[in-house]
Amino acid sequence: MNRHRVNSVVSGVVGTVFIWVAVLMVRYIGGATAPMFNFALLIGFLATVGLWLSWAVMAFQQSGTEQWHEKAKRSPAEDDARLSRMLLQMLDEDERRTLRQRLRDELRADGQAISLDELVARGEQAGRDS
């Protein structure tokens, strides 16, 4: 449970306490007349139900939004990998060799050429295995 959800539950509990304190104030300050107290009970009940229903709807919408954002974070990388494989399949052997050489030249400054060679070798081996 995240901090925002805990804060909203606490504010809901505080709101509920204020609603029922107001109902009790009607009972003790307004007098013991049955119709007035019954009306205050009805309003208190409806206000409490409305408060917690609105909290439930907001919590449901927030969890749906969080799930959507999580999916949105993951899908571009998966799409990029699929697109990269498709584009590499469209290249002929000379174009692939040229692309590898360009990548090696760009990464040599970072000292990553050795791991790139290993990565290329693993990719070629995986391509042959499939």
C-alpha positions as CSV (number, residue, x, y, z in Angstrom):
1,M,0.0,0.0,0.0
2,N,1.6,3.3,-1.0
3,R,1.7,6.5,0.9
4,H,-1.0,8.2,-1.1
5,R,-3.5,5.4,-0.5
6,V,-2.7,5.4,3.2
7,N,-3.3,9.2,3.3
8,S,-6.6,8.8,1.5
9,V,-7.8,6.1,3.9
10,V,-6.8,8.3,6.9
11,S,-8.7,11.3,5.4
12,G,-11.7,9.1,4.8
13,V,-11.7,7.9,8.4
14,V,-11.4,11.5,9.6
15,G,-14.2,12.6,7.3
16,T,-16.4,9.7,8.6
17,V,-15.7,10.7,12.2
18,F,-16.7,14.3,11.5
19,I,-19.9,13.2,9.8
20,W,-21.0,11.1,12.8
21,V,-19.9,13.8,15.3
22,A,-22.3,16.2,13.4
23,V,-25.1,13.6,13.7
24,L,-24.5,13.3,17.4
25,M,-24.4,17.1,17.7
26,V,-27.9,17.2,16.1
27,R,-29.1,14.6,18.7
28,Y,-27.7,16.4,21.7
29,I,-27.9,20.1,20.7
30,G,-30.9,20.0,18.5
31,G,-33.1,18.2,20.9
32,A,-34.5,14.7,21.1
33,T,-37.1,15.1,18.4
34,A,-37.4,11.9,16.5
35,P,-37.9,13.3,13.0
36,M,-34.9,15.6,13.2
37,F,-32.6,12.9,14.5
38,N,-33.9,10.4,12.0
39,F,-33.2,12.9,9.2
40,A,-29.7,13.4,10.6
41,L,-29.1,9.7,10.7
42,L,-30.2,9.3,7.1
43,I,-27.9,12.2,6.0
44,G,-25.0,10.8,8.0
45,F,-25.4,7.3,6.5
46,L,-25.7,8.7,2.9
47,A,-22.7,11.0,3.4
48,T,-20.6,8.1,4.8
49,V,-21.6,5.8,1.9
50,G,-20.8,8.5,-0.6
51,L,-17.5,9.3,1.0
52,W,-16.3,5.6,0.9
53,L,-17.7,4.9,-2.6
54,S,-15.8,7.9,-4.0
55,W,-12.7,6.7,-2.2
56,A,-13.2,3.2,-3.7
57,V,-13.7,4.6,-7.2
58,M,-10.6,6.8,-7.0
59,A,-8.5,3.9,-5.7
60,F,-9.7,1.6,-8.5
61,Q,-9.0,4.3,-11.1
62,Q,-5.5,4.9,-9.7
63,S,-4.6,1.2,-9.7
64,G,-5.8,0.9,-13.3
65,T,-3.7,3.9,-14.2
66,E,-0.6,2.5,-12.5
67,Q,-1.0,-0.8,-14.3
68,W,-1.4,1.0,-17.6
69,H,1.8,3.0,-16.9
70,E,3.7,-0.2,-16.1
71,K,2.6,-1.8,-19.3
72,A,3.5,1.4,-21.2
73,K,7.0,1.3,-19.7
74,R,7.6,-2.3,-20.9
75,S,6.0,-2.4,-24.4
76,P,8.3,0.0,-26.3
77,A,11.4,-2.0,-25.4
78,E,9.7,-5.2,-26.6
79,D,8.6,-3.4,-29.8
80,D,12.1,-2.1,-30.3
81,A,13.6,-5.5,-30.1
82,R,11.1,-7.0,-32.5
83,L,11.6,-4.1,-34.9
84,S,15.4,-4.4,-34.6
85,R,15.3,-8.1,-35.4
86,M,13.0,-7.5,-38.4
87,L,15.3,-4.8,-39.8
88,L,18.4,-6.9,-39.3
89,Q,16.7,-9.7,-41.3
90,M,16.2,-7.3,-44.1
91,L,19.9,-6.4,-44.4
92,D,22.1,-8.5,-46.6
93,E,25.5,-9.9,-45.2
94,D,27.6,-6.9,-46.5
95,E,25.2,-4.4,-44.9
96,R,25.3,-6.3,-41.6
97,R,29.1,-6.4,-41.6
98,T,29.2,-2.6,-42.3
99,L,26.7,-2.0,-39.4
100,R,28.8,-4.1,-37.0
101,Q,32.0,-2.3,-38.0
102,R,30.3,1.1,-37.4
103,L,29.1,-0.1,-34.0
104,R,32.5,-1.3,-33.1
105,D,34.1,2.0,-34.1
106,E,31.5,4.0,-32.1
107,L,32.0,1.9,-29.0
108,R,35.8,1.6,-29.1
109,A,36.1,4.9,-27.3
110,D,34.1,3.4,-24.4
111,G,36.2,0.3,-24.2
112,Q,33.2,-1.9,-25.0
113,A,34.5,-3.4,-28.3
114,I,35.3,-6.8,-26.7
115,S,31.9,-7.3,-25.1
116,L,30.3,-6.2,-28.4
117,D,32.2,-8.9,-30.3
118,E,31.0,-11.4,-27.7
119,L,27.5,-10.1,-28.1
120,V,27.6,-10.4,-31.9
121,A,29.0,-13.9,-31.6
122,R,26.2,-14.9,-29.3
123,G,23.6,-13.4,-31.6
124,E,25.0,-15.2,-34.6
125,Q,25.1,-18.5,-32.7
126,A,21.5,-17.9,-31.5
127,G,20.4,-17.1,-35.1
128,R,22.0,-20.4,-36.3
129,D,20.3,-22.4,-33.5
130,S,16.8,-21.1,-34.4
